[in-house]
């Protein structure tokens, strides 16, 4: 079911009522399905936009170790989207996603470290290292596909 949405927004197929029901059922067991449904609810794709529900779905995926969900939860916490703003929790989720070599998380951390934001001390050398790690992780992603 999650494969219906994994091809990216340009390739995502709309779900009919039965497909949406299957995705909702799968979300309870499958972190990718929970993340996909959470993104749909976050963006109002085929369902009503509901930020609180979106956060809950994406966070449930993150708690099950899904790196893209960890990264998204970090961004939502930083912005207070669907939840109370919590910069410390945002940083913890970002670091968890980066520890799993999620390229976007590594890139975002590099930006924060470069700027001295989100509680990170400004460190251009560490930022450059994080960008190298992000590039390396992206290379692995490209080879996996």
BAFI-3210 file (N, C-alpha, C; in Angstrom, 3 decimals, decimal comma, padded with zeros to 6 digits):
// residues 145
n [1|2|3|4|5|6|7|8|9|10|11|12|13|14|15|16|17|18|19|20|21|22|23|24|25|26|27|28|29|30|31|32|33|34|35|36|37|38|39|40|41|42|43|44|45|46|47|48|49|50|51|52|53|54|55|56|57|58|59|60|61|62|63|64|65|66|67|68|69|70|71|72|73|74|75|76|77|78|79|80|81|82|83|84|85|86|87|88|89|90|91|92|93|94|95|96|97|98|99|100|101|102|103|104|105|106|107|108|109|110|111|112|113|114|115|116|117|118|119|120|121|122|123|124|125|126|127|128|129|130|131|132|133|134|135|136|137|138|139|140|141|142|143|144|145]
n.u [000,822|001,888|003,587|002,136|002,413|005,077|006,551|006,966|005,574|004,827|004,328|002,515|-000,367|-003,793|-005,839|-008,644|-011,687|-011,586|-008,863|-007,770|-008,842|-007,495|-004,883|-005,071|-005,548|-003,185|-001,378|-001,317|000,384|002,584|005,351|006,051|003,617|002,175|003,640|003,231|000,423|000,281|001,639|-000,197|-002,418|-001,272|-000,851|-003,314|-004,043|-006,194|-007,601|-009,036|-007,194|-005,393|-003,631|-002,964|-003,613|-001,988|000,567|000,493|000,343|002,732|004,617|004,182|005,221|007,879|008,631|008,817|011,171|011,501|013,334|012,798|010,389|011,244|012,809|010,817|009,121|010,879|011,039|008,358|008,064|009,898|008,622|006,221|004,040|001,086|001,534|002,868|005,431|008,706|011,843|014,004|013,136|012,815|015,461|016,450|015,016|015,957|018,668|018,423|017,449|019,609|021,571|020,796|021,677|020,145|019,895|018,711|018,347|020,981|021,888|020,234|021,048|023,676|023,204|022,071|024,253|026,168|025,012|024,725|022,308|019,220|020,160|022,668|026,187|027,945|029,813|031,757|033,523|032,522|030,012|030,718|031,683|029,329|027,880|029,417|028,906|026,161|026,155|027,444|025,591|023,456|024,472|024,486|021,723|020,964|022,161|020,759|018,318]
n.v [-001,185|001,249|001,686|002,931|005,598|006,157|006,889|009,564|012,878|013,581|011,183|009,893|007,996|008,685|007,655|005,503|005,168|002,598|001,994|003,984|003,200|000,760|001,726|003,183|001,072|-000,398|001,430|001,116|-001,004|-000,776|001,250|002,794|003,046|004,474|006,833|007,661|008,025|009,986|012,090|012,551|013,439|015,649|017,338|017,477|015,693|013,928|013,544|015,262|018,063|017,847|018,906|018,079|015,341|014,506|014,975|013,114|010,655|010,705|010,929|008,474|006,752|007,625|006,902|004,229|003,932|004,990|006,797|009,021|009,908|010,653|012,869|014,552|014,871|016,273|018,715|019,519|019,826|021,892|023,973|024,035|022,777|021,179|020,450|021,415|023,830|022,637|022,888|021,458|018,788|018,680|018,840|016,428|014,502|015,146|014,522|011,787|010,909|011,678|010,005|007,671|008,041|009,631|011,568|014,183|014,949|015,070|017,132|019,239|019,415|020,240|022,779|024,054|023,855|025,307|027,826|028,141|027,528|026,251|025,484|024,459|024,858|027,263|026,006|025,821|023,872|021,408|021,574|021,394|018,779|017,370|017,944|016,546|013,958|013,871|014,010|011,614|009,784|010,321|009,348|006,618|006,229|006,745|004,598|002,523|002,702]
n.w [000,000|000,826|-001,246|-003,183|-002,752|-002,672|-004,878|-005,136|-005,235|-007,832|-009,024|-007,448|-006,877|-006,742|-004,037|-003,826|-001,887|-000,747|-000,977|000,634|003,075|003,393|003,612|005,977|007,755|007,430|008,458|011,188|011,621|009,908|009,591|007,315|005,975|007,902|007,881|005,199|005,193|007,143|005,840|003,794|005,269|006,483|004,327|003,116|001,063|-000,697|001,594|004,412|005,538|008,489|010,938|013,653|013,703|011,604|012,701|014,809|013,399|011,866|013,888|015,148|013,273|013,286|015,894|015,533|014,233|011,637|009,497|007,614|008,733|011,277|010,626|009,551|011,768|013,394|011,972|012,156|014,917|015,351|014,058|015,358|014,263|014,204|016,756|019,978|019,858|020,201|020,642|021,714|021,570|018,833|018,003|019,090|017,559|015,020|015,286|015,734|013,246|011,659|012,713|011,584|009,096|007,378|004,597|004,296|006,934|007,853|006,233|007,089|009,767|009,301|008,295|010,548|012,325|010,948|011,101|013,804|015,058|016,536|018,998|018,566|018,733|016,786|014,166|011,650|010,544|011,479|010,292|007,585|007,569|008,161|005,841|003,979|004,894|004,380|001,581|001,002|002,084|000,388|-001,997|-001,451|-001,264|-003,893|-005,217|-004,119|-005,311]
ca.u [000,000|002,746|004,219|001,317|002,800|006,521|007,197|007,065|004,289|004,483|003,935|001,571|-001,677|-004,837|-006,460|-010,094|-012,091|-011,085|-007,414|-007,518|-009,154|-006,385|-003,720|-005,321|-005,366|-001,763|-000,618|-001,173|001,457|003,685|005,772|006,002|002,209|001,814|004,280|002,523|-000,884|000,542|001,929|-001,454|-003,231|-000,563|-000,968|-004,674|-004,056|-007,205|-008,260|-009,029|-005,957|-005,573|-002,268|-002,774|-003,643|-000,780|001,700|000,380|000,689|004,150|005,376|004,101|006,184|009,215|008,887|009,132|012,478|011,462|014,157|012,117|009,397|011,998|013,167|009,598|008,706|011,789|010,609|007,053|008,301|010,577|007,649|004,984|002,999|000,352|002,036|003,516|006,819|009,636|013,119|014,853|012,648|013,137|016,878|016,615|014,531|016,881|019,872|018,072|017,397|020,985|022,286|020,409|022,239|019,123|020,607|018,101|018,621|022,384|021,968|019,591|021,964|024,799|022,753|021,954|025,593|026,802|024,410|024,633|020,872|018,579|020,950|023,992|027,208|028,398|031,042|031,837|034,196|031,549|028,983|031,270|031,718|027,949|027,519|030,074|028,136|024,888|026,442|027,737|024,317|022,657|025,045|023,965|020,311|020,867|022,525|019,712|017,183]
ca.v [000,000|002,431|001,859|003,830|006,983|006,283|007,346|011,012|013,532|013,600|009,847|009,330|007,676|008,964|006,461|005,491|004,967|001,296|002,113|004,805|002,355|-000,191|002,465|003,456|-000,188|-000,729|002,397|000,618|-001,994|-000,472|002,644|003,508|003,382|005,552|008,047|008,061|008,551|011,242|013,122|012,872|014,224|016,918|018,169|017,458|014,954|012,879|013,559|016,605|018,457|017,804|018,943|017,281|013,930|014,286|014,855|011,837|009,566|010,766|010,611|007,024|006,162|007,966|006,085|002,874|003,936|005,416|008,012|010,187|010,398|011,357|014,169|015,340|015,226|017,336|019,968|019,901|020,317|023,188|024,959|023,970|022,368|020,015|020,159|022,569|023,975|022,066|022,880|020,376|017,541|018,774|018,499|014,982|013,746|015,408|013,726|010,372|010,673|011,793|008,796|006,637|008,518|010,227|012,697|015,480|015,283|015,483|018,445|020,216|019,607|021,044|024,163|024,565|023,975|026,428|029,075|028,190|027,562|025,118|025,112|023,961|025,903|027,517|025,244|025,615|022,610|020,330|021,723|020,837|017,322|016,895|018,005|015,405|012,774|013,925|013,649|010,175|009,097|010,481|008,425|005,294|006,216|006,646|003,239|001,613|002,778]
ca.w [000,000|000,901|-002,549|-003,987|-002,525|-002,545|-006,084|-005,139|-005,464|-009,247|-009,437|-006,489|-007,410|-005,760|-003,461|-003,696|-000,487|-000,277|-000,838|001,817|004,238|003,536|004,102|007,403|008,477|007,374|009,256|012,559|011,677|009,010|009,747|006,033|005,725|008,834|007,364|003,986|005,575|007,840|004,831|003,116|006,194|006,680|003,128|002,593|-000,208|-000,684|002,908|004,997|006,200|009,936|011,459|014,868|013,287|010,804|013,620|015,528|012,481|011,504|015,100|015,400|012,358|013,805|017,094|015,053|013,604|010,243|009,437|007,033|009,706|012,323|010,064|009,429|013,131|013,819|011,340|012,696|016,277|015,258|013,602|016,129|013,311|014,688|018,096|020,591|019,442|021,180|019,936|022,229|020,971|017,410|017,865|019,355|016,392|013,917|015,547|015,539|011,801|011,164|013,132|010,614|007,834|006,520|003,996|004,580|008,335|007,918|005,588|007,980|010,896|008,818|008,213|011,917|012,890|010,243|011,574|015,261|015,351|017,214|020,156|018,181|018,633|015,419|013,912|010,197|010,209|011,709|009,257|006,344|007,734|008,031|004,423|003,318|005,282|003,649|000,182|000,993|002,303|-000,823|-002,975|-001,109|-001,614|-005,350|-005,610|-003,643|-006,221]
c.u [000,866|003,406|003,411|001,799|004,295|007,211|007,379|005,740|003,873|003,976|002,899|000,218|-002,727|-005,456|-007,969|-010,414|-011,552|-009,576|-007,031|-007,796|-008,035|-005,134|-003,879|-005,104|-003,884|-000,944|-000,414|000,009|002,726|004,102|005,753|004,576|001,753|002,399|003,552|001,162|-000,722|000,850|000,664|-002,308|-002,584|-000,821|-002,370|-004,780|-005,044|-007,971|-008,243|-007,679|-006,222|-004,198|-002,026|-002,710|-002,388|000,424|001,661|000,785|002,184|005,015|005,320|005,064|007,611|009,572|009,221|010,385|012,537|012,157|013,466|011,058|010,093|012,342|011,945|009,087|009,587|011,343|009,281|007,200|008,969|009,596|006,401|003,801|002,328|000,734|002,541|004,958|007,724|010,979|014,053|014,429|012,938|014,581|017,106|016,164|015,456|018,146|019,608|018,035|018,801|021,802|021,966|020,851|021,173|019,711|020,029|018,343|020,061|022,561|021,370|020,469|023,139|024,410|022,654|023,329|026,337|026,324|024,447|023,184|020,432|019,422|022,317|024,991|027,647|029,743|031,127|032,522|033,258|030,439|029,465|031,325|030,315|027,485|028,185|029,331|026,802|025,091|026,709|026,434|023,434|023,163|024,525|022,483|020,150|021,181|021,468|018,508|017,634]
c.v [001,250|002,702|002,789|005,271|007,197|006,837|008,853|011,616|013,495|012,245|009,219|009,121|008,007|007,652|006,603|005,198|003,655|001,338|002,923|004,000|001,346|000,501|002,786|002,201|-000,554|000,183|001,932|-000,330|-001,576|000,992|003,436|003,922|004,510|006,882|008,561|008,671|009,895|012,374|013,531|013,782|015,596|017,884|018,208|016,777|013,796|012,760|015,002|016,862|018,535|017,752|018,095|015,788|013,598|014,098|013,509|010,660|009,541|010,441|009,111|006,276|006,410|007,105|004,635|002,857|004,376|006,779|009,194|010,766|011,146|012,767|015,080|015,773|016,344|018,684|020,446|020,448|021,693|024,299|025,027|023,608|021,081|019,617|021,459|022,642|023,464|021,897|021,777|019,036|017,529|018,345|017,000|014,146|013,944|014,568|012,236|010,032|010,742|010,557|007,618|007,015|008,992|011,504|014,068|015,907|015,757|016,875|019,527|020,481|020,481|022,518|024,791|024,795|025,138|027,760|029,234|028,268|026,260|024,602|024,527|025,111|026,053|026,847|024,935|024,309|021,427|020,388|021,126|019,317|016,731|016,930|016,882|014,110|012,722|013,512|012,154|009,371|009,182|009,543|007,016|005,178|006,030|005,233|002,219|001,602|002,389]
c.w [000,000|-000,443|-003,449|-003,882|-002,579|-003,774|-006,142|-005,545|-006,928|-009,725|-008,511|-007,163|-006,357|-005,279|-003,485|-002,229|000,062|-000,070|000,388|003,087|004,470|004,078|005,584|008,241|008,527|008,279|010,690|012,700|010,942|009,136|008,442|005,721|006,646|008,356|006,125|004,305|006,294|006,881|004,092|003,991|006,426|005,527|002,529|001,250|-000,090|000,615|003,407|005,677|007,700|010,600|012,709|014,540|012,478|011,710|014,334|014,642|012,171|012,718|015,405|014,482|012,848|015,007|016,731|014,190|012,155|010,117|008,766|007,982|010,836|011,865|009,992|010,797|013,669|013,258|011,916|014,114|016,260|014,891|014,479|015,249|013,789|016,099|018,698|020,103|020,571|020,485|020,425|021,634|019,477|017,178|018,094|018,154|015,200|014,086|015,367|014,045|011,199|011,534|012,222|009,200|006,846|005,926|004,328|006,021|008,500|007,329|006,482|009,199|010,489|008,764|009,610|012,538|012,231|010,810|013,088|015,720|016,040|018,385|019,839|018,215|017,176|015,208|012,415|009,795|010,386|010,663|007,941|006,412|007,577|006,581|003,637|003,641|004,547|002,195|000,056|001,149|001,065|-001,928|-002,716|-001,477|-003,118|-005,822|-005,173|-004,580|-007,599]
res [x|x|x|x|x|x|x|x|x|x|x|x|x|x|x|x|x|x|x|x|x|x|x|x|x|x|x|x|x|x|x|x|x|x|x|x|x|x|x|x|x|x|x|x|x|x|x|x|x|x|x|x|x|x|x|x|x|x|x|x|x|x|x|x|x|x|x|x|x|x|x|x|x|x|x|x|x|x|x|x|x|x|x|x|x|x|x|x|x|x|x|x|x|x|x|x|x|x|x|x|x|x|x|x|x|x|x|x|x|x|x|x|x|x|x|x|x|x|x|x|x|x|x|x|x|x|x|x|x|x|x|x|x|x|x|x|x|x|x|x|x|x|x|x|x]
***
